[in-house]
Amino acid sequence: MARRRERPDSALIELIEAVCAQGMIEHLLLGGDVARRSQTVGYGDMPGMAYLPNRFLPRLRTRLGLNVVRWILLDAPAGVLAGAPTGRKAPRGAR
């Protein structure tokens, strides 16, 4: 995901939704970067480590639903970290 100053959340959410609509959710993996002290909660609140769960994910859940977001956040990374697909299909509505 690009930092907010580069793209608004709405643009990123639309891109994620488009990937899901094309049936390509299995190829989607979210990531983030907090590289500066000013971006961490302890040095200035949002954005930072809390930005994803407190601001971005609620908007994504509203748009795609809890099951799809859970799949994107848990199953997709588990497959990547295991070095192989999880074997689980994406939830209905994500394809």
Biopython code that builds the backbone (N, CA, C, O; Angstrom):
import numpy as np
from Bio.PDB.StructureBuilder import StructureBuilder

atoms = [
    (1, "MET", "N", (0.839, -1.172, 0.000)),
    (1, "MET", "CA", (0.000, 0.000, 0.000)),
    (1, "MET", "C", (0.883, 1.233, 0.000)),
    (1, "MET", "O", (1.901, 1.283, 0.689)),
    (2, "ALA", "N", (0.496, 2.198, -0.756)),
    (2, "ALA", "CA", (1.229, 3.455, -0.759)),
    (2, "ALA", "C", (0.858, 4.266, 0.469)),
    (2, "ALA", "O", (-0.237, 4.137, 1.016)),
    (3, "ARG", "N", (1.776, 5.089, 0.882)),
    (3, "ARG", "CA", (1.444, 5.977, 2.001)),
    (3, "ARG", "C", (0.327, 6.911, 1.587)),
    (3, "ARG", "O", (0.162, 7.212, 0.405)),
    (4, "ARG", "N", (-0.425, 7.358, 2.543)),
    (4, "ARG", "CA", (-1.606, 8.169, 2.269)),
    (4, "ARG", "C", (-1.296, 9.405, 1.431)),
    (4, "ARG", "O", (-2.115, 9.798, 0.600)),
    (5, "ARG", "N", (-0.158, 10.015, 1.624)),
    (5, "ARG", "CA", (0.122, 11.232, 0.866)),
    (5, "ARG", "C", (0.256, 10.943, -0.625)),
    (5, "ARG", "O", (0.112, 11.847, -1.448)),
    (6, "GLU", "N", (0.530, 9.694, -0.974)),
    (6, "GLU", "CA", (0.671, 9.330, -2.378)),
    (6, "GLU", "C", (-0.658, 8.923, -2.999)),
    (6, "GLU", "O", (-0.923, 9.231, -4.161)),
    (7, "ARG", "N", (-1.485, 8.239, -2.240)),
    (7, "ARG", "CA", (-2.808, 7.825, -2.701)),
    (7, "ARG", "C", (-3.741, 7.816, -1.509)),
    (7, "ARG", "O", (-3.351, 7.389, -0.422)),
    (8, "PRO", "N", (-4.962, 8.279, -1.692)),
    (8, "PRO", "CA", (-5.908, 8.215, -0.575)),
    (8, "PRO", "C", (-6.360, 6.779, -0.338)),
    (8, "PRO", "O", (-6.279, 5.936, -1.231)),
    (9, "ASP", "N", (-6.836, 6.514, 0.867)),
    (9, "ASP", "CA", (-7.345, 5.178, 1.193)),
    (9, "ASP", "C", (-8.399, 4.722, 0.204)),
    (9, "ASP", "O", (-8.433, 3.552, -0.174)),
    (10, "SER", "N", (-9.255, 5.630, -0.214)),
    (10, "SER", "CA", (-10.341, 5.245, -1.121)),
    (10, "SER", "C", (-9.799, 4.661, -2.422)),
    (10, "SER", "O", (-10.378, 3.712, -2.951)),
    (11, "ALA", "N", (-8.708, 5.201, -2.948)),
    (11, "ALA", "CA", (-8.119, 4.670, -4.179)),
    (11, "ALA", "C", (-7.546, 3.279, -3.952)),
    (11, "ALA", "O", (-7.701, 2.399, -4.799)),
    (12, "LEU", "N", (-6.886, 3.073, -2.819)),
    (12, "LEU", "CA", (-6.330, 1.756, -2.516)),
    (12, "LEU", "C", (-7.430, 0.724, -2.320)),
    (12, "LEU", "O", (-7.309, -0.412, -2.779)),
    (13, "ILE", "N", (-8.493, 1.110, -1.645)),
    (13, "ILE", "CA", (-9.605, 0.190, -1.411)),
    (13, "ILE", "C", (-10.271, -0.169, -2.732)),
    (13, "ILE", "O", (-10.653, -1.322, -2.936)),
    (14, "GLU", "N", (-10.416, 0.794, -3.628)),
    (14, "GLU", "CA", (-10.987, 0.510, -4.946)),
    (14, "GLU", "C", (-10.112, -0.466, -5.722)),
    (14, "GLU", "O", (-10.634, -1.353, -6.398)),
    (15, "LEU", "N", (-8.798, -0.322, -5.639)),
    (15, "LEU", "CA", (-7.891, -1.250, -6.320)),
    (15, "LEU", "C", (-8.007, -2.660, -5.747)),
    (15, "LEU", "O", (-8.043, -3.633, -6.501)),
    (16, "ILE", "N", (-8.065, -2.776, -4.437)),
    (16, "ILE", "CA", (-8.216, -4.085, -3.794)),
    (16, "ILE", "C", (-9.546, -4.709, -4.198)),
    (16, "ILE", "O", (-9.612, -5.902, -4.493)),
    (17, "GLU", "N", (-10.594, -3.910, -4.210)),
    (17, "GLU", "CA", (-11.912, -4.402, -4.617)),
    (17, "GLU", "C", (-11.887, -4.875, -6.071)),
    (17, "GLU", "O", (-12.501, -5.891, -6.395)),
    (18, "ALA", "N", (-11.198, -4.165, -6.937)),
    (18, "ALA", "CA", (-11.098, -4.559, -8.343)),
    (18, "ALA", "C", (-10.355, -5.879, -8.499)),
    (18, "ALA", "O", (-10.747, -6.718, -9.309)),
    (19, "VAL", "N", (-9.286, -6.071, -7.731)),
    (19, "VAL", "CA", (-8.552, -7.341, -7.768)),
    (19, "VAL", "C", (-9.474, -8.485, -7.363)),
    (19, "VAL", "O", (-9.485, -9.536, -8.002)),
    (20, "CYS", "N", (-10.243, -8.279, -6.305)),
    (20, "CYS", "CA", (-11.187, -9.305, -5.845)),
    (20, "CYS", "C", (-12.262, -9.573, -6.894)),
    (20, "CYS", "O", (-12.623, -10.727, -7.129)),
    (21, "ALA", "N", (-12.772, -8.524, -7.522)),
    (21, "ALA", "CA", (-13.828, -8.668, -8.529)),
    (21, "ALA", "C", (-13.342, -9.430, -9.756)),
    (21, "ALA", "O", (-14.135, -10.082, -10.435)),
    (22, "GLN", "N", (-12.055, -9.354, -10.042)),
    (22, "GLN", "CA", (-11.482, -10.070, -11.181)),
    (22, "GLN", "C", (-11.126, -11.517, -10.841)),
    (22, "GLN", "O", (-10.582, -12.239, -11.677)),
    (23, "GLY", "N", (-11.435, -11.938, -9.611)),
    (23, "GLY", "CA", (-11.133, -13.306, -9.209)),
    (23, "GLY", "C", (-9.663, -13.546, -8.931)),
    (23, "GLY", "O", (-9.187, -14.677, -9.028)),
    (24, "MET", "N", (-8.948, -12.502, -8.589)),
    (24, "MET", "CA", (-7.499, -12.604, -8.396)),
    (24, "MET", "C", (-7.089, -12.421, -6.943)),
    (24, "MET", "O", (-5.936, -12.094, -6.661)),
    (25, "ILE", "N", (-8.016, -12.626, -6.020)),
    (25, "ILE", "CA", (-7.715, -12.394, -4.607)),
    (25, "ILE", "C", (-6.544, -13.247, -4.122)),
    (25, "ILE", "O", (-5.810, -12.836, -3.223)),
    (26, "GLU", "N", (-6.364, -14.431, -4.709)),
    (26, "GLU", "CA", (-5.257, -15.291, -4.286)),
    (26, "GLU", "C", (-3.895, -14.670, -4.569)),
    (26, "GLU", "O", (-2.885, -15.110, -4.021)),
    (27, "HIS", "N", (-3.865, -13.651, -5.420)),
    (27, "HIS", "CA", (-2.616, -12.982, -5.774)),
    (27, "HIS", "C", (-2.408, -11.687, -4.997)),
    (27, "HIS", "O", (-1.479, -10.930, -5.279)),
    (28, "LEU", "N", (-3.264, -11.436, -4.031)),
    (28, "LEU", "CA", (-3.234, -10.185, -3.286)),
    (28, "LEU", "C", (-2.561, -10.385, -1.931)),
    (28, "LEU", "O", (-2.909, -11.298, -1.182)),
    (29, "LEU", "N", (-1.606, -9.534, -1.632)),
    (29, "LEU", "CA", (-0.942, -9.550, -0.334)),
    (29, "LEU", "C", (-0.703, -8.103, 0.074)),
    (29, "LEU", "O", (-0.054, -7.347, -0.650)),
    (30, "LEU", "N", (-1.223, -7.724, 1.223)),
    (30, "LEU", "CA", (-1.068, -6.354, 1.704)),
    (30, "LEU", "C", (0.204, -6.222, 2.523)),
    (30, "LEU", "O", (0.636, -7.170, 3.179)),
    (31, "GLY", "N", (0.786, -5.061, 2.478)),
    (31, "GLY", "CA", (1.958, -4.774, 3.285)),
    (31, "GLY", "C", (1.973, -3.299, 3.636)),
    (31, "GLY", "O", (1.225, -2.510, 3.060)),
    (32, "GLY", "N", (2.795, -2.939, 4.547)),
    (32, "GLY", "CA", (2.889, -1.545, 4.945)),
    (32, "GLY", "C", (4.305, -1.223, 5.360)),
    (32, "GLY", "O", (5.149, -2.112, 5.483)),
    (33, "ASP", "N", (4.557, 0.038, 5.571)),
    (33, "ASP", "CA", (5.896, 0.474, 5.924)),
    (33, "ASP", "C", (5.798, 1.627, 6.917)),
    (33, "ASP", "O", (5.084, 2.601, 6.679)),
    (34, "VAL", "N", (6.497, 1.513, 7.996)),
    (34, "VAL", "CA", (6.612, 2.598, 8.969)),
    (34, "VAL", "C", (8.108, 2.820, 9.150)),
    (34, "VAL", "O", (8.743, 2.204, 10.006)),
    (35, "ALA", "N", (8.656, 3.705, 8.336)),
    (35, "ALA", "CA", (10.099, 3.859, 8.295)),
    (35, "ALA", "C", (10.627, 5.041, 9.093)),
    (35, "ALA", "O", (11.827, 5.120, 9.356)),
    (36, "ARG", "N", (9.763, 5.945, 9.477)),
    (36, "ARG", "CA", (10.229, 7.137, 10.182)),
    (36, "ARG", "C", (9.637, 7.197, 11.577)),
    (36, "ARG", "O", (8.525, 6.729, 11.818)),
    (37, "ARG", "N", (10.393, 7.776, 12.483)),
    (37, "ARG", "CA", (9.869, 7.921, 13.844)),
    (37, "ARG", "C", (8.559, 8.693, 13.860)),
    (37, "ARG", "O", (7.683, 8.403, 14.675)),
    (38, "SER", "N", (8.414, 9.661, 12.981)),
    (38, "SER", "CA", (7.190, 10.468, 12.954)),
    (38, "SER", "C", (5.972, 9.651, 12.541)),
    (38, "SER", "O", (4.840, 10.105, 12.709)),
    (39, "GLN", "N", (6.186, 8.451, 12.003)),
    (39, "GLN", "CA", (5.078, 7.616, 11.555)),
    (39, "GLN", "C", (4.661, 6.577, 12.590)),
    (39, "GLN", "O", (3.742, 5.798, 12.337)),
    (40, "THR", "N", (5.297, 6.548, 13.717)),
    (40, "THR", "CA", (4.936, 5.572, 14.737)),
    (40, "THR", "C", (4.030, 6.205, 15.769)),
    (40, "THR", "O", (4.073, 7.417, 15.981)),
    (41, "VAL", "N", (3.224, 5.405, 16.402)),
    (41, "VAL", "CA", (2.253, 5.908, 17.372)),
    (41, "VAL", "C", (2.939, 6.699, 18.479)),
    (41, "VAL", "O", (2.435, 7.743, 18.892)),
    (42, "GLY", "N", (4.064, 6.224, 18.958)),
    (42, "GLY", "CA", (4.750, 6.888, 20.054)),
    (42, "GLY", "C", (5.293, 8.259, 19.700)),
    (42, "GLY", "O", (5.610, 9.048, 20.591)),
    (43, "TYR", "N", (5.407, 8.556, 18.411)),
    (43, "TYR", "CA", (5.985, 9.828, 17.988)),
    (43, "TYR", "C", (5.020, 10.707, 17.209)),
    (43, "TYR", "O", (5.450, 11.663, 16.563)),
    (44, "GLY", "N", (3.753, 10.415, 17.253)),
    (44, "GLY", "CA", (2.848, 11.307, 16.533)),
    (44, "GLY", "C", (1.536, 10.673, 16.117)),
    (44, "GLY", "O", (0.851, 11.199, 15.240)),
    (45, "ASP", "N", (1.176, 9.576, 16.715)),
    (45, "ASP", "CA", (-0.097, 8.913, 16.448)),
    (45, "ASP", "C", (-0.186, 8.452, 15.003)),
    (45, "ASP", "O", (0.740, 7.804, 14.515)),
    (46, "MET", "N", (-1.268, 8.764, 14.304)),
    (46, "MET", "CA", (-1.493, 8.217, 12.971)),
    (46, "MET", "C", (-0.726, 9.016, 11.935)),
    (46, "MET", "O", (-0.543, 10.213, 12.160)),
    (47, "PRO", "N", (-0.266, 8.475, 10.833)),
    (47, "PRO", "CA", (-0.231, 7.059, 10.553)),
    (47, "PRO", "C", (0.844, 6.382, 11.375)),
    (47, "PRO", "O", (1.619, 7.055, 12.055)),
    (48, "GLY", "N", (0.901, 5.130, 11.327)),
    (48, "GLY", "CA", (1.849, 4.358, 12.105)),
    (48, "GLY", "C", (1.348, 2.941, 12.219)),
    (48, "GLY", "O", (0.520, 2.496, 11.425)),
    (49, "MET", "N", (1.851, 2.239, 13.204)),
    (49, "MET", "CA", (1.466, 0.842, 13.368)),
    (49, "MET", "C", (-0.035, 0.697, 13.612)),
    (49, "MET", "O", (-0.621, -0.313, 13.224)),
    (50, "ALA", "N", (-0.658, 1.671, 14.237)),
    (50, "ALA", "CA", (-2.088, 1.587, 14.541)),
    (50, "ALA", "C", (-2.965, 2.013, 13.368)),
    (50, "ALA", "O", (-4.181, 1.824, 13.412)),
    (51, "TYR", "N", (-2.380, 2.577, 12.334)),
    (51, "TYR", "CA", (-3.173, 3.081, 11.215)),
    (51, "TYR", "C", (-3.945, 1.970, 10.511)),
    (51, "TYR", "O", (-5.127, 2.128, 10.208)),
    (52, "LEU", "N", (-3.288, 0.865, 10.257)),
    (52, "LEU", "CA", (-3.938, -0.235, 9.536)),
    (52, "LEU", "C", (-5.173, -0.751, 10.274)),
    (52, "LEU", "O", (-6.250, -0.775, 9.678)),
    (53, "PRO", "N", (-5.072, -1.165, 11.541)),
    (53, "PRO", "CA", (-6.269, -1.690, 12.203)),
    (53, "PRO", "C", (-7.294, -0.632, 12.600)),
    (53, "PRO", "O", (-8.487, -0.928, 12.670)),
    (54, "ASN", "N", (-6.854, 0.582, 12.859)),
    (54, "ASN", "CA", (-7.782, 1.598, 13.359)),
    (54, "ASN", "C", (-8.446, 2.435, 12.277)),
    (54, "ASN", "O", (-9.548, 2.943, 12.483)),
    (55, "ARG", "N", (-7.806, 2.587, 11.143)),
    (55, "ARG", "CA", (-8.368, 3.453, 10.100)),
    (55, "ARG", "C", (-8.637, 2.715, 8.798)),
    (55, "ARG", "O", (-9.729, 2.825, 8.242)),
    (56, "PHE", "N", (-7.655, 1.961, 8.303)),
    (56, "PHE", "CA", (-7.786, 1.362, 6.974)),
    (56, "PHE", "C", (-8.683, 0.126, 6.972)),
    (56, "PHE", "O", (-9.584, 0.020, 6.140)),
    (57, "LEU", "N", (-8.451, -0.794, 7.881)),
    (57, "LEU", "CA", (-9.217, -2.048, 7.876)),
    (57, "LEU", "C", (-10.714, -1.868, 8.103)),
    (57, "LEU", "O", (-11.495, -2.576, 7.468)),
    (58, "PRO", "N", (-11.157, -0.962, 8.971)),
    (58, "PRO", "CA", (-12.607, -0.764, 9.080)),
    (58, "PRO", "C", (-13.244, -0.348, 7.749)),
    (58, "PRO", "O", (-14.348, -0.786, 7.425)),
    (59, "ARG", "N", (-12.563, 0.479, 6.996)),
    (59, "ARG", "CA", (-13.083, 0.896, 5.685)),
    (59, "ARG", "C", (-13.087, -0.273, 4.705)),
    (59, "ARG", "O", (-14.025, -0.436, 3.924)),
    (60, "LEU", "N", (-12.039, -1.077, 4.752)),
    (60, "LEU", "CA", (-11.961, -2.240, 3.866)),
    (60, "LEU", "C", (-13.040, -3.259, 4.215)),
    (60, "LEU", "O", (-13.661, -3.832, 3.320)),
    (61, "ARG", "N", (-13.271, -3.493, 5.510)),
    (61, "ARG", "CA", (-14.332, -4.423, 5.943)),
    (61, "ARG", "C", (-15.703, -3.945, 5.491)),
    (61, "ARG", "O", (-16.533, -4.749, 5.065)),
    (62, "THR", "N", (-15.944, -2.655, 5.581)),
    (62, "THR", "CA", (-17.229, -2.106, 5.145)),
    (62, "THR", "C", (-17.446, -2.369, 3.658)),
    (62, "THR", "O", (-18.565, -2.658, 3.234)),
    (63, "ARG", "N", (-16.401, -2.271, 2.885)),
    (63, "ARG", "CA", (-16.505, -2.414, 1.428)),
    (63, "ARG", "C", (-16.541, -3.869, 0.980)),
    (63, "ARG", "O", (-17.302, -4.212, 0.075)),
    (64, "LEU", "N", (-15.728, -4.741, 1.601)),
    (64, "LEU", "CA", (-15.578, -6.116, 1.117)),
    (64, "LEU", "C", (-16.197, -7.167, 2.018)),
    (64, "LEU", "O", (-16.452, -8.285, 1.571)),
    (65, "GLY", "N", (-16.440, -6.838, 3.264)),
    (65, "GLY", "CA", (-16.993, -7.806, 4.202)),
    (65, "GLY", "C", (-15.910, -8.456, 5.041)),
    (65, "GLY", "O", (-14.749, -8.536, 4.641)),
    (66, "LEU", "N", (-16.313, -8.916, 6.205)),
    (66, "LEU", "CA", (-15.374, -9.478, 7.175)),
    (66, "LEU", "C", (-14.675, -10.728, 6.661)),
    (66, "LEU", "O", (-13.465, -10.863, 6.845)),
    (67, "ASN", "N", (-15.394, -11.645, 6.023)),
    (67, "ASN", "CA", (-14.779, -12.894, 5.564)),
    (67, "ASN", "C", (-13.693, -12.659, 4.530)),
    (67, "ASN", "O", (-12.649, -13.310, 4.567)),
    (68, "VAL", "N", (-13.925, -11.746, 3.620)),
    (68, "VAL", "CA", (-12.928, -11.454, 2.590)),
    (68, "VAL", "C", (-11.696, -10.812, 3.220)),
    (68, "VAL", "O", (-10.568, -11.190, 2.902)),
    (69, "VAL", "N", (-11.902, -9.850, 4.103)),
    (69, "VAL", "CA", (-10.769, -9.180, 4.746)),
    (69, "VAL", "C", (-9.994, -10.164, 5.617)),
    (69, "VAL", "O", (-8.764, -10.138, 5.641)),
    (70, "ARG", "N", (-10.695, -11.012, 6.318)),
    (70, "ARG", "CA", (-10.023, -12.027, 7.131)),
    (70, "ARG", "C", (-9.160, -12.926, 6.247)),
    (70, "ARG", "O", (-8.041, -13.276, 6.623)),
    (71, "TRP", "N", (-9.669, -13.296, 5.089)),
    (71, "TRP", "CA", (-8.893, -14.137, 4.168)),
    (71, "TRP", "C", (-7.642, -13.397, 3.702)),
    (71, "TRP", "O", (-6.549, -13.962, 3.679)),
    (72, "ILE", "N", (-7.812, -12.127, 3.330)),
    (72, "ILE", "CA", (-6.674, -11.332, 2.860)),
    (72, "ILE", "C", (-5.618, -11.192, 3.956)),
    (72, "ILE", "O", (-4.421, -11.260, 3.676)),
    (73, "LEU", "N", (-6.052, -10.997, 5.194)),
    (73, "LEU", "CA", (-5.115, -10.732, 6.289)),
    (73, "LEU", "C", (-4.508, -11.976, 6.909)),
    (73, "LEU", "O", (-3.386, -11.920, 7.413)),
    (74, "LEU", "N", (-5.212, -13.092, 6.888)),
    (74, "LEU", "CA", (-4.731, -14.291, 7.572)),
    (74, "LEU", "C", (-4.307, -15.401, 6.621)),
    (74, "LEU", "O", (-3.176, -15.881, 6.698)),
    (75, "ASP", "N", (-5.186, -15.808, 5.738)),
    (75, "ASP", "CA", (-4.894, -16.960, 4.890)),
    (75, "ASP", "C", (-3.844, -16.672, 3.823)),
    (75, "ASP", "O", (-2.950, -17.487, 3.596)),
    (76, "ALA", "N", (-3.947, -15.522, 3.171)),
    (76, "ALA", "CA", (-2.972, -15.192, 2.132)),
    (76, "ALA", "C", (-1.551, -15.085, 2.698)),
    (76, "ALA", "O", (-0.639, -15.700, 2.146)),
    (77, "PRO", "N", (-1.333, -14.328, 3.778)),
    (77, "PRO", "CA", (0.025, -14.272, 4.331)),
    (77, "PRO", "C", (0.511, -15.621, 4.867)),
    (77, "PRO", "O", (1.698, -15.929, 4.768)),
    (78, "ALA", "N", (-0.385, -16.420, 5.427)),
    (78, "ALA", "CA", (0.018, -17.739, 5.938)),
    (78, "ALA", "C", (0.578, -18.591, 4.816)),
    (78, "ALA", "O", (1.573, -19.292, 5.000)),
    (79, "GLY", "N", (-0.054, -18.536, 3.657)),
    (79, "GLY", "CA", (0.441, -19.297, 2.511)),
    (79, "GLY", "C", (1.800, -18.819, 2.048)),
    (79, "GLY", "O", (2.676, -19.627, 1.739)),
    (80, "VAL", "N", (1.981, -17.515, 1.998)),
    (80, "VAL", "CA", (3.263, -16.960, 1.575)),
    (80, "VAL", "C", (4.359, -17.328, 2.565)),
    (80, "VAL", "O", (5.444, -17.748, 2.162)),
    (81, "LEU", "N", (4.087, -17.177, 3.844)),
    (81, "LEU", "CA", (5.098, -17.475, 4.865)),
    (81, "LEU", "C", (5.422, -18.955, 4.946)),
    (81, "LEU", "O", (6.530, -19.330, 5.329)),
    (82, "ALA", "N", (4.468, -19.795, 4.590)),
    (82, "ALA", "CA", (4.707, -21.239, 4.587)),
    (82, "ALA", "C", (5.433, -21.678, 3.316)),
    (82, "ALA", "O", (5.895, -22.815, 3.219)),
    (83, "GLY", "N", (5.530, -20.779, 2.356)),
    (83, "GLY", "CA", (6.190, -21.123, 1.110)),
    (83, "GLY", "C", (5.295, -21.865, 0.145)),
    (83, "GLY", "O", (5.762, -22.361, -0.881)),
    (84, "ALA", "N", (4.019, -21.948, 0.457)),
    (84, "ALA", "CA", (3.073, -22.657, -0.403)),
    (84, "ALA", "C", (1.684, -22.101, -0.146)),
    (84, "ALA", "O", (1.438, -21.505, 0.902)),
    (85, "PRO", "N", (0.778, -22.290, -1.091)),
    (85, "PRO", "CA", (-0.603, -21.866, -0.849)),
    (85, "PRO", "C", (-1.190, -22.577, 0.360)),
    (85, "PRO", "O", (-0.777, -23.685, 0.701)),
    (86, "THR", "N", (-2.150, -21.937, 1.002)),
    (86, "THR", "CA", (-2.776, -22.528, 2.179)),
    (86, "THR", "C", (-3.671, -23.691, 1.819)),
    (86, "THR", "O", (-4.013, -24.498, 2.683)),
    (87, "GLY", "N", (-4.059, -23.792, 0.553)),
    (87, "GLY", "CA", (-4.977, -24.844, 0.152)),
    (87, "GLY", "C", (-6.427, -24.457, 0.350)),
    (87, "GLY", "O", (-7.330, -25.165, -0.095)),
    (88, "ARG", "N", (-6.653, -23.344, 1.012)),
    (88, "ARG", "CA", (-8.018, -22.870, 1.229)),
    (88, "ARG", "C", (-8.423, -21.961, 0.092)),
    (88, "ARG", "O", (-7.630, -21.157, -0.396)),
    (89, "LYS", "N", (-9.644, -22.098, -0.314)),
    (89, "LYS", "CA", (-10.193, -21.227, -1.343)),
    (89, "LYS", "C", (-10.599, -19.900, -0.716)),
    (89, "LYS", "O", (-10.943, -19.836, 0.464)),
    (90, "ALA", "N", (-10.554, -18.867, -1.505)),
    (90, "ALA", "CA", (-11.021, -17.564, -1.051)),
    (90, "ALA", "C", (-12.508, -17.647, -0.755)),
    (90, "ALA", "O", (-13.218, -18.428, -1.388)),
    (91, "PRO", "N", (-12.988, -16.862, 0.187)),
    (91, "PRO", "CA", (-14.404, -16.919, 0.542)),
    (91, "PRO", "C", (-15.295, -16.464, -0.601)),
    (91, "PRO", "O", (-14.875, -15.704, -1.473)),
    (92, "ARG", "N", (-16.519, -16.937, -0.578)),
    (92, "ARG", "CA", (-17.502, -16.537, -1.579)),
    (92, "ARG", "C", (-17.657, -15.024, -1.549)),
    (92, "ARG", "O", (-17.680, -14.415, -0.479)),
    (93, "GLY", "N", (-17.761, -14.432, -2.706)),
    (93, "GLY", "CA", (-17.867, -12.983, -2.796)),
    (93, "GLY", "C", (-16.526, -12.326, -3.057)),
    (93, "GLY", "O", (-16.471, -11.147, -3.406)),
    (94, "ALA", "N", (-15.449, -13.069, -2.893)),
    (94, "ALA", "CA", (-14.117, -12.524, -3.133)),
    (94, "ALA", "C", (-13.660, -12.810, -4.555)),
    (94, "ALA", "O", (-12.609, -12.329, -4.978)),
    (95, "ARG", "N", (-14.430, -13.579, -5.286)),
    (95, "ARG", "CA", (-14.032, -13.957, -6.640)),
    (95, "ARG", "C", (-14.924, -13.338, -7.655)),
    (95, "ARG", "O", (-14.736, -13.547, -8.853)),
]
sb = StructureBuilder()
sb.init_structure("model")
sb.init_model(0)
sb.init_chain("A")
sb.init_seg("    ")
for serial, (resi, resn, name, xyz) in enumerate(atoms, 1):
    if name == "N":
        sb.init_residue(resn, " ", resi, " ")
    sb.init_atom(name, np.array(xyz, "f"), 0.0, 1.0, " ", f" {name:<3s}", serial, name[0])
structure = sb.get_structure()
